[in-house]
Amino acid sequence: MEHGLVFTKKAYFKDGWNLLDFLVLSLSWIDETGWFQKGNTGKVIRLARALRPLRLMKRNEGLRLVIDALLRTLTPVLYVIIFTIFTFMVFGLIGMGLFGGKFKSCSDPSVAFPQGKADCLGWFLIDNGVAVPSSWRNPRFDFDTFGNSVQTLFQVMTFKYVNVIYQAMDVTDVDQSPQVNYSVYNGLFFVVYLIIGGLFVMNLFVGFIIDGFNANKGSSEKDIIFSRFNRQLYMYKPKYFKFRLPQNGVSVQARKLLEHRYFDVTSSLCVLINVTFMLVDHAGASQSFENMINSQNNFFYAVLLLEVCINLVGFGPGAFLNDNWKTFDLIIALGSSAGYMAQNDKVSQFSKSFRLFRIFKLMKMITPIRIILETLVSCLPQLANIVLLLVLVYSIFAVSFVQMFGTTRNGVRLGPTASFFSYESSLMTILQIVTGDEWQELVKDCGIQPPYCTPVFDDSVYGWREWKDFNLSFGDCGQSYSFIVFVVMKLVCEKVMLNLFIGMILDNFGFFTEEVGDSQDGDWSTGPTTEQTQLISQIFSLFDRQTGRAPISVLNRMMCVLPYPFGYRGKDGELVRNEDDDAIELLIRSELNVLVRLQRDMSILEKTESWKRFVPLFLLSEDVSETIKFEDYMRTIFLWRKHDLIPDMVRVMRNQRVDEVIFISYVILIVDLLKRAVGDRKRQRDLHTIQQLRSFRQWERGDQVQTIRNALVRDMVKQEKDAAKKHSKPLILLHVPASSRVKIELQPFDAEHYEVYEHAERIQDPSQELETFLHMITRYRAILQFLDPIHSVYGVVAADLSGCTWKGWRRREGRDGTLFHPSSFERSEYDKDWESISMAYNVEATLTSRPTYLILGEVTDLLCSLRQPGRLLLNLGLSRYEFLYRNLVADSGRAAHAEGSTARSVMQVIGYAPLELKFKDAEHLARKKVLVNQDVEVDAI
């Protein structure tokens, strides 16, 4: 319903697997409805039950790949069958001319050469003394007709030729008894036929099955290189431990011991010695020899346990899941331990032989054997698919044979040890045939026809009613087409299916051995070698954060590290970039974006699946839709960087993808252009900010009073750091946030309109300057002047500080001045409250717009200098607690330096004005009301 039935692009009936599924379901439905229960039609419908296992192939991706490889061989296999038919025709006709009518002999063994058919008369006694009539008859094979000749030749082709060739060498003439070795040269006919038919024609099946697997690699050199590169990406992709390694000192030392080359050599030597001792064990050994064998077994068992324990300490329990070899050692150790704990001698002896399997560890030290071992291991996933395919195909034939020959009477071979009575016995018989059983005898037994059998057990059988009071719908006859069925079974189950194993092994073995003669090529003219692919994998692991997947953002950095021509890094370590590299990198980036979009769509589709609603969230895989796995990442780079090695078929298949990539590249160019414009504006703003900060620092270093303030702040920070070290706590944990906050509005001030009392004139004692200031601000507005170069343009401002309680503020006396600051440092359980005072400057606004405030920051401290009395400075910026909270600086040196530079603005107290300011006109009065009734703040500039 989703993709349509026939006429849409992805219609149901346009897929061969869907057609097979529909055929099986249709025949099964007809079978369930009960139609066509009788006759040959009903038998064919019942045979459709055997096709039901084919539905499994559609749902197994690995199995479908094997089937696809097999389907690619159908056309050449059809040519082989046609060639075989011509071979049968030629040799069948020759056989009819040589042996037609000559294989017959008399059932009475006394009628020997030169007697013949005319003398085969009367009765004779067999071994049990029963008299039987003599008959002139053929053996179970002959060349009398073309059909019989073909059957006999096929039997010879399957190497069941001994009786046939002996019979041919004994023939004399038509209607004449055979004589031993009378026509010995007739055997040459079968020798020639065996060479052509048995050795050549039959092995053509093997060749074309292997060619079907090799079709995955393609026929051209580009196809082979591209297929090999994809295989290398899969084989050498980054692999990471599923569990983290323990980092304690003991584990680190244990890993150093295990990774030492002498430890590996010692372990292998122990395995070799133990296996050697176990191989020289023999029956009837002396007691001293048995004691020696037991002693070395105990010793090497202890060595094995020690090695497993060291692995457990060094790599943790997860090591046995991270490394297959460690898992192998654990299984061997557990199996050996079970033998020592068992009381049964047979179990104990069997478990001790477990250690013989450790000889596989020695194989990886010998390169040729390691290649074979890697080939076998790499075959295991495909082996499972092929075994499953074999089970399905064999099951189909087994069920079909039960339907056709389940009631056939016993014969020469058909009987208790080979029958088709049930599915189990039928499957076992097919396995026997495939492995060399006398299938030609089963063909004759399953092809038995009346009068040698009963077609149907009913009233037509003489005396049936005396034995049974009901009729049956079957008899004990076989099928006349039994030879055709068995030939199809032999070709499919033996010549095709079993040869899949050979094709699979040779395909994998060729992958591991095809690079033996290859040499390093810097330009990759013949594709990357194993070493080059492993280098790519190692470089990718630098950017994947041990996940096997990397984001698109690391593309440029990765390309700068990857070796040329895959990346930009030359042999001498310098970057090698051509004029087209930027465009190619943009196309690579665009295709990676396409892959990310496809992954995101697939992730959304998977999350909508109903079964996942019932699965706990921790069992579902994490969202990796924004990153790309190693194989796809490297394959995309290869497709654009080494486009000269892309096969023509891949180019055709990528046409639609390339169009989409080009479109995405235009989008990326536009987005990059906009980002660049925004970045330029931000950079100009940042440069302006940096220039302001630089000018502020220069002014700060040149101002004597501000220098005194910075020194006092550094001393304060040092004391706080020492206290934090004493309590063994981070400094931020010893500070508390403000318990109350006061916001002060700074307004432009014009001294011409108001009466001002100068601050310096109010100071009678320089040591009491701070007290004078705190006293004056309770009754007057403070008149402040910006000193720092950043805010000096704002000139003089007025601030009403009468609402400030200065709770939690403390004096810090210095040699050159007094610092008055809020103490957020927690000194005691009852001394935690302090007041935060922040200031905002009222930026000039019109009467029709809302006022705007420039947040200058909190009052970090006040400084009264003894060197310059009357110059009281207010520093605005981040409070001590706010600074630590934002930066979490742990180093005391960095904290002191940074705290000394957190001031954003510096103001000097120049005087005081009355709290009730009198404005000259209505305009100022209206503006005052707006400022008082609205509380609007903006971020600090």
N, C-alpha and C positions, 0 to 999 in steps of 0.2 A: 504493500500500500504506500510505503514511503517513496520508493523509486519507480513505481509503475510496473506493468506486466510485460509489455512487448515493445511499445513504440518510443519510450523515453530513452535517454542516453544511458542510464544505469538500470535498464529494465531487468526484471527478474529472469526472464527467459534468455537474456543475452549472456548469461554466465553459465559455463558448462557444469560447474558444481551445483548450481541451482537446478539445472535440468536433470542431473542425476538424482538429486534429492526429490524432485517432483516425481520422477519415474518410480522410485522406490516407494514413496508414499502412496502413489496411485495404485500400484500393484498390491501393496499391503491392504489398502482400503477395499479393493475388490475381493481379496482373500477373506477379509473379515466379514464382508456382507454375505458370503456363502454362495456367490454365483459361480457357475462353471465348476461344480464339485466333481463331476464325472468326466471321463474321457481324457484325451491328451491335453485339451485346453486347461482342464482343472489341474493336471499335473504340472503344466508350465506355470500356472498361477501360484501353485504351492512352492515351486522352486524359487519364486520371487522373495520368499522369506530369507533365503540365503544372501540376498543383496542388502539386507538391512544394515549390516556392519559398515557398508560403504558410507553411510551418513556420518560416521565418526571422522572420516578423512576431511570433510569440509570444515570441521571445528578444530582441527589440529594443524597449526601453521607449519610446524616442522615436518609433519607427515605430508602436507601438501607440497612442500619443497621437494621431497623425495619423489612424490608422484609426478611432479612437473619434470624432474630429471628423467623419470622413466618414460613419460609420454614423448619426450624428445627423441627417444630411441624407437618409437613405433614405426616411423617411416623406413629407416634402414633395416629394422627387423623384418618388416614386410618384404623388403627386397631379398633378405636372406631366406625367408620362407619360400619365395618364388624360385630362388636359385635351388633350394632344397627339393622342391617339387620337380624341377627339371632333372635334377640328379636322380630322384626316384624313378622318373619316367625312363631315363636312359638305362640305368642299371636294372630296373624292373623288367624292361623288355629283354635285356640281355640274359637276366636270370631265368625268365620264362623260356628263352631259347635253349639255355644250358640245362636247366633242371626241371622243366615242365613235365609233370607226370612221373618223374624218376625218384621222388622221395618216398613213394608208397612201398609198403612192405607187408608181409603176412603177419597176422597176430600170432600165428603158430611158429615158435622159434625153430622148429624142426625143418621148416621150408626155407632152406638156405640156397645160396648161389650154387649152381646155375639154374635152380628151380625158380619158378615165378608165379604169376597170378593163376595160371592154369593148374598148378599143383596145390593152391591154397583152398583145400576142400575139407569137409568133414568136421570132426570135433577133436579137441585136445584137452588135456588136463593141466590146470594151473597149479600153483604151489600148494594150495589147501585141498587139493584133490577133487575140485569141482570141474566138471566137463563143460566147456564153452565152445561155441561154434567158431570156426576159423573165419577170418575176414581180411580182405585186401584193403588196407587203409593208409591214410597219410598220418604223419606225426602232427603235432599241434602247430606246425608251421610248414609251408610249402610254397612253390612257385607256379602252381597250376593256373591261377588266374592273375590278372594284373592287380586286383585288390589284395589278394593273398601275398603276392610278390612284394607290394609296397609295405604291408604289415611286417613281413619277414625282414625286409631291408631296414625298417625303422628299429626293429628289435636289435639287429646287428649294429646299427648306428649308436645305440645306447650301450654298446659293449656287452650285450647278452648274446654272444655269438658262438660260444663253445659248441653247444649241441648242433647248431646250424652248420658250422664249418665241418664238424666231424661227419654229419649226415651227407653233406655235399661231396666229401672226399671218398665216401663209400658207395656212391651211386654207380649203377652199371648201365642199365637201359630201361626203357619204358616196359612195364609189366614184368620186370625181372627183379629178383631179390637182390639187396645190396651186398657188397663184399667189402671187408675192411681194407681201406687204403687202395681201393680199386682205381679211383680217379683222383690221386693225390694232388695233381696240379690244379684241380678245381679250387683248392684253397687260395690260389693266387688271386682269384676273382674277389674274394672277401678281403684279402690283404689290401688290394688296390682300393676297394670300396671303403674300408676302414680309414685309409689314409685320406681319401677325399671327403667322405661323408662324416666319419666319426671324429677325426682330428682337425680337419679344416673347416667344414661347414658348421659343426657344433661350436667350435671356438670363435666363429664369427659372431655368435651371440654375445660372448664375453667382450669382444672388441667393441661392439656397438653399445653395449651397456656402459662400458667405461667411457666411450665417446660421449654418451649422454651426460655423464658427470662433468666431463671436460668442457661440455658446451657452456657451462657456467662461466668458464674462463674466456670464452670467445675463441674465434679462429685466427684473428689477426694478432700482431704483436702488441698493439695498443690494448686490445681486449685482455690479453694475458697480463700486461703490466697493471692495468686498472683493477682487474680482479685480484691480483696478488697484493696490491696496495690496500684494498679493502680488507683482505684477509689479515694483513699485517696490523692494520689499525685495531682489529678485533683482538688479535692475539697479544699485542704488546701495549694495550691501553693501561693507564695508571691503575694500579691495584693498591688498595689501602686496607689496613687492619680493621676488622669490624669492631674490635674492642681496643681501648687505649692501653698503652703499655704503662706499667707501674714505674714511678720515677724515684722511689726511695733508693738509698745508697746500696743496699744489699742487692736489689734487683738490677741496678745498673752494672754492678760488678759481675753478677751472674751472666748478664747478656754479653759483657766483654769476654768472659770465659767461653761461652757457647759460640761466639762469632770468631774466635781465634782459629786460625787454620790448623794448628796442632791438635786442637780438640776434635775437629772434624776427621782428621787423619786417624787419631787414636780410636774414635768411635767406629770408623769403618774397619780398622784393623781388628777390633774386638768382634765385630760381626763376622768377618772373614774367618777368624780362628774358631769361633763358636760353630759356624756352619760346617767347617772342615771336620771338626770333631764329631758332629752329629752325622755327617755322611759316612764316616768310617765305622760307625756302630754296626754290629752284625749279630745274627742269632748265634747262640752257643758261645758267647764271649766269656772269658774267665772273670772271676770275682774282682780281681785287681783292675781289670779293664773297665768293668761296670762301675767300680768306685771312682775311677778317673773320669769317666763320662759324667757321672752324677756330680762330682766336684766341680768340673768346669761348667756344667749347666747351672749349678747354684751360683758360681762366681759371676758368670755373664748375665744371669738373671738379676743379680744385685747391681751390676753395672747398668743394666737397662733401667731398673727402678731409679737409680741415682740420676741418670740422664733425664728421665721424665720429671723427677723432683726439681732438678736444676732448671729445666724449662718452665716448670710451674712457678718457681720463685722469680725467674728472670723476666718472663713474658706474661705471667698471670694466668688465671683459668681460661681467659679468652684466647690464649695462644693455640689451644687445641681446636679452635674454630677458625682462627686466622690462617693457620698453616696446615696444609693437608698432610705433609710429612710428619708433623708433630701429632696430628690425629692418628696417623698410621702407627707411630710408636706407642701411643696410648692404648690403642686396640691390642697391639701385640703384648704390651705389659699386662693388660687386664686378662687377656686370654691365658698367658703364662701363669698369672696369679691364680686363676680359676683352677688350673691343673694342680698347683701346689695345695690348694685348699680342699680339693676333691679327694675322696677316699678311694675312688675307683681307679685302678691302675690303667685301664684303657683311656679313660678321660684324661688322666694325668699325662700319659704318653702323647696323646693327641694334642693337648695344650702346649706341651714342650716343643712340639714340631711347629708351633706358631712362629717361633723365632726364625725358622727357615725363611719366612717371607721377608725378613729384614735384608735379605740379599738384594732386594729391589733397590735399596738405598745405594748399593755399590754400583748399580747400573748408571746412575746419573753422573758418576765420575768418569765414565768412558764415553766419549763423544758419539761414536757410531751407535752404541747401544742406547745412549740417552735419546738420540734421534728416533730410534725405533719405539722406545718407551713413550716419548712425547707424541708420536704418531698414534699409538694405541690409545693413549689418554684423550687425544683430540677427537678420536673416532667415537668415544662413548656417547656424546649427545646424539650424533647421527645414528649410532648403533641402536639406541632406544627407539628412534623413529622407524628404522628398518625392521627391527624385531616386531614392533607393533603392526607394521604393514604386513609382515609375514603371517602374523597371527590372524589378521583380518582376512587375507587372501586364502590361507589354509582353512580357515573356518568356513568361508564361502564354499570351497570345494568339499569340505567335510559334510556340511549340511546338504549340499546338492547330491553327494554320493549316497547319503542316507535315504533321500527321496527316491533315487533311481535304483539302488542296489541293496536297500535295507532288508528286503525279504528274499533275496536271491539265495538259492540253495547252495550248500557247500560243494566245493569242487576239489581240484588238485591242490590249489593254494588257498583258496577262499575257505576259511574255517575258523577255528578258535583263535589262532594266532594272527589272523588277518581277515577282518570282516568290516562291514559297513552297517552293522545292526544298530548302533547308537552313535551319537556325536563323538563321544570319547574314543570308541574303537575306530571310528572312521578317521579321526584326526591322527591317531597313532598309526594306522595303516598307511596314510599318506606320507607321514614322516619316514616310515620304513621304505616306501617306494622311492622317495627322494634320496635316501641314503643307500640305495642299492639293492632293495628287495626284488624278488622275481616278479616284476610287474607284468611281464608278458603272460605269465600263467594266470594272473588275476584278470587280465583282459579276456582270456578264453573262458574263465569261470563266470565272469560277469556278463558275457555275451551268449550264454546258453539259451537255446530256444527249443520249443516243442519239436519232436516228441520226448526230448530228454528232460523235460520239466513240465510242471502244471501251470497253465496260464492263470486260472482263477479257481480258487477252492469253493466250488458250489455244487449244485446237483448234477452238473455235467461230469463230475468225477465219480467213477464207479465206487459204490459203497460209502459215499460221503455221508449219507443220512444215517448209516449205521454207526458212524463215529461221532458226528456232530449233528445237533438239531437246528443249526442256523448256517447261513451262507456267509462267506467272506468276500471282500471286494478286491482281493489281491491273490497272487499266486507266488510261485518260487522261481519264476523265469527271470532272466536278465534282460538287457537291452541290446538290440541289434547294433546300435551305434556306440557300443561300449569302447571300441577301439578309438573312435574320434574323441570321446570324452577323455580317455586316458592319455591320448597324445597331447591334447590341450593342457591337461593337468601337468604332464611331464615338462612341456615347454615353459609354461608359466611358473610353476612352483620350483622347478629345478634349474632350467636353463636361464630363466630371467631373474627370478627372485633371489636365488642363491648367489648369482653373479653380482647383485647389488652390493654385497659385502666386498667383493673384489674391487669393484669400481670405487666404493667409498674409501677403502684402505689406500688404493693407489692414488686417489685424489689427494688425500691428506699427506701421504708419504711424499708425493711430488712437491707439495708446498714446503716441506721442511728440507728437501734436498735440492730444489731447483736453484738455490742461491749459492751452492757450494763453489761453483766456478765463477760467480759474479765478483767483480772488484768494485771498490769505491769509485764512484763517478761524481765529481763535483757538480756537474750540470744535470744530473739525473736523466741522462739521455735514455737509459734503459730502466728507469724507475728507481725508487729508493731501495736500498738494501736493508737487511734486518737491523744492522747497527745504526743506520740513519733513522729508521723508524723508532728505534728505542731512544735515540737522542731527542727526537721530537716529543716522545712521551715524557721524558724527563723534564724537558722545558715546559711542557704543558702543566706538569704537576706543580710548577712554581706559581701558577696563577689560579689553580682550581680550589685552593683552600681545603685540600684533601677530600674533595667530594666527587672528583671525576667529571665535574662540570664547571664551565667558566662563563662569565658574563661577556657581553659584547664590548663593554667598556675597556677591557684589557687587550683588545685586538692590536692596537698600534704598539703597545709595549711588548706584546708577545712577538709581533712581526720583527721588532728590532732585535730580538734575542734569537729567533729561529735562524738556522743556517741558510745561506743562499743555495739554491734558488727558491726555497720554500719561504724564506724570510729575507731580511736585509743584511744579516750578519755575514761578512765575508770570511775567507780563510784566515786572514791576518787579524780578525777581530774588528775591523772597521766596517762602518755601515756602507752598503752598496745599494744606491737608489737610482733608478732610471726615471726618465721623464714620464713614463706611463704608470709608475707605481702608485701615485696618489689616486688615479682614476680606478686602478684595479682594487686598491684597498677600499675605496668607496663602494664598489660593487660587492666585494666580500662582506662588508658591513651591512649592505642592503639585504643580501641573501640570508645572513644570520638573523636579521630582523624578521624576515619571512618565516624562518624556522621557529623563532620565538612565538610569532603569531599563531602558527600551526599548533605548537605545543600548548599555547594558552587555550585555543579552541578545543583541543583534545582534553585538556584538564577540566574545562567546564562541562564537556560532554560526559566525562567519567563521573563527575560529582553529581550528575543528574540520574545516574543509575540507581534504581530502586534498592538493590541489595545493600548498597553502601550506607543507606540510612540506618541499618541495623548493626553496623560495624562500629565498635568504639573508635573514637578519633585517634587514639594513640596507635592503633593498628594500621591506619591509613598512611600512605607515603607522604612525605613532606612536599610542599609545592615547589617544584623545580622548573616551572614554566618560564621563568625569566633567565635561566641559564641553559647552556647547550652542552651536550655530552661530547666527550673527546672525539669519537668517531665522526660525528656530524661536523664538528668544528674544523678538524683537519681535512676532511674530505672537501668541504667548501673552499678552503684555502687552496687545496690541490687543483680543484676544478678551474680556478681563475688564474693561479700562478703557473700551472703547467698544463695549459689548455691544449698544447700540442700532443699530449699523451691521452686525451680523452677519446674513447671509441666513438665511431660515427653513430651507433645506435643510441648511446647516451646523449649525444648532442641533439638528436631528433626528439628524444623523450624530454629534454630540458627546454624545449622551445617556449612552452607556456610559462615555465618558471622564470626564464630569462626575461620575458616581457614584464612580468611582475617585478622582478628585481630592478629593472631599469626605471620603472615607475617609482618604486620606493627610493631609488637613488636621487631622483629629482626632489622628492619630499624631504629627504635628509639634507640636501643642499639648501633648501629654503629654510629649514629649521636651523641649520648651522649658521646661516646668514643672520637670522634673527637673534640667535644666541650671541653671535659675535657683536652685533650692534648693542645688545643689552650689556654684554661684557665690557665693551669699550666705555659705555657710560658709567658702569660701576667702577671700572678702573680709574677713570678720571675723578670720580668722587672719592675713591680710596686714596688716590695720590694727593688730593686736596686735604683729606683728613690727616694723612701722614705728614704733610708739610706743616699743618697746624700743630700737630703733636711735637714735631721737631722744634718748631719755634717756641713752643711752651717749655720744652726741656732746656733749650738754650737760655731762655729767660730765667727758668728755675735755678739753673746752675750759677747764673750771674747775680741773683738776688741773695744778699747776705742773710736776711731774716728767713727766707724760705729754706736756705741751706741749714739753718739751725733747726727748723721744724723737721726736716728729713732725718737729721741725726737723732733727734728725740724719738721719732717714729721707729727707726731701726732698733734703738735700744729697747723700746717697748715690745717689739716683735721678738727680739732675742729672748727676753724674759718669758714671754708666753711660750715660746718653743721649748725652753728649758723646763717649764712647768708641765708641758704636754709629755715631754720625754720622761719626766719623773713619774707621772701617772700612767705611762705606757698607753696613751690614747692619741688618736689623731687630733690635730689642733682644732679642726672644725667641731669636734664633739665637746670641746671645752668652751665654746662660745654659744651664746643664746641669742635668739632673735629679739627685736625690740618689743617691749610690752605696750608701747603707745607711740603714735605717730602724729606729728604736727606738720602742716604744710604752710609755708610762708610765701606770700605773694610779693614779688619785687616789682615796684612801679617806677617808671621814669620820674626823676626828680629834678626840678628846676629851682635852684637856690634863690632865684630872683623873686619867687612868689611866696616864699616861706621864711620864717625866722629860723636860723640854724645856730646851734651851739657847738663849737669845735671840740673835738674829742681831746686834743692835746691840752687845751686850756683847762679841762676838768680834772686832769691828773695832778694830784698834789704829791703822791709818793709813787715812784715807778714800780715798786714791788706790789702796789695795790691797784695796778692798772686793770686787771681782770675784774676785781670786785667793783671798781668804778663803772666798768662797762655793764656788768650784770645789774647794777643798781639803776643806771640811767635808762636801760631799755624797758624797765617796768613802767616808766612814766612818759617816755619819749619814743619816737620812731628813730631807728638807727639809719643814718645816712652812710651808704657804702659806695665804694668806687672800685670798679673792676681794674685789676692790675695786669692780668695775664694777656698776652698778645691776641689770644683767640677771641676773648669777650670784651676787650677794652673798648670796642666800638660802642658798647652799650652805655659807657660813661658812668654817671652817678645814678643810684637808685635808692629808694626808700623802702624799709622793711619794718613791719610792725611785729616785734619779737616779744610783746608783752604777754602773749599767751604761752610762752615756753616756760616749762618748769625746770628744765635742765636736770631731770631726774636721772640718776645713775651716771652723771658726768663727773670726771675726776681730774684733779690737777696732777701734772707730772713736772716736777721742778727739775730744771737743768742749770748748768753753770751759766749759760748765756740767755736763758729765757724760761718761760713757763708754758707748758702745753696743756690745754683744757680739751678733753676728748671724751666721747661716750665709752663706757667700759662694758662691752659685751662679753668680756672674759668672765666666766663663772668662778667667783672667788669663794662663795659659801652657799649653803642651801637657802639662806634667807636674803641673799644679795644677788638677785637675778634680773630685776627690772631696770630698764633704761629707756630713755625717750629718744626717738629718732626725729630729727628736724630736717626736712627737705625744703628746697627753695625752687621756685619757678618764676621766670621772668615774663612779664606781661608784654608780649610783642605788640607793637602799635597796630590798632585795628580801627576801621571806620565805624561810624555810628550804626550803619545798616548791617554790619556783619558781626558775628560772635567773636569775642576776644580769643586770642591764641596764646598759649603758654609754652615757653621753652623750658623744659625740665633741666635744671642745672645739676641736680643731684642732692645728696644729703650733706649736711655739715659734718665733715669728718673730724675737724678739730679747730680750735682757736689758739693763736700763738701770740704771747706778749714777750717782746724782746727787751732784754736789759741793755743791750748795746744801742738800740734805737728806741728809747721810750716814746710812747705816743703813737707807735706804728703797730696797731693790732690787726692781725690778718685772720680772715676766715677762709678755710679751704673747703671746697665743695667737690664731691665725687661719690665714691662707693664707701660705705661704712666698712669697718673691719669684718663684721660678720658677713655682710653681703659679698665682700670680696672673696672670702674663703669659701663661701657657699658656691659661688660661680666658678671658681678656678680650682678649688681643692688642691692647693699647692702644698706638698708635703715637705719640700726642702726648705729649711729655715733661711738659707741664704737667698734663695729665689724669692721667698715670701717677703723678706725684708726689703729687697730691691723693688719688688713689684708694689708693695704697700707704699713705698715712698713715691711711687709714680701714679697712684690712683687718683690724685687730684685732677679734676677737670677744669676747675676755675678757682681763682684766688681773688678775694676782695679785701679791701682795707677799710676800717672804720674811720671816717673822717669827721663825723659829728652826729648831732641829734636834732630832731625837729619835734614839735608838739604832736600829740596823737591826733588831735582834731585839726586836720588841715583845712584851711579855708581857700576855696577856689574862687577865682576872680569872676567867672562868667557861668552861664547856664550850661554851656557845652561841656565843661569839665565836670559839672555836677551830674549831668545825665550819664556821662561816661563812668563816673564813680559808681552809680547805681548798677550799671551793667556789670561791672567788674565784681561787685559785691554779690549780686544775685545769681551769677553763673560761675560754675566751677568746671572749667574746661582745661584739659591737659593734653599735650602732645609729646611724642618721644623726643628725647634730647637730640640735638643735631650734633 
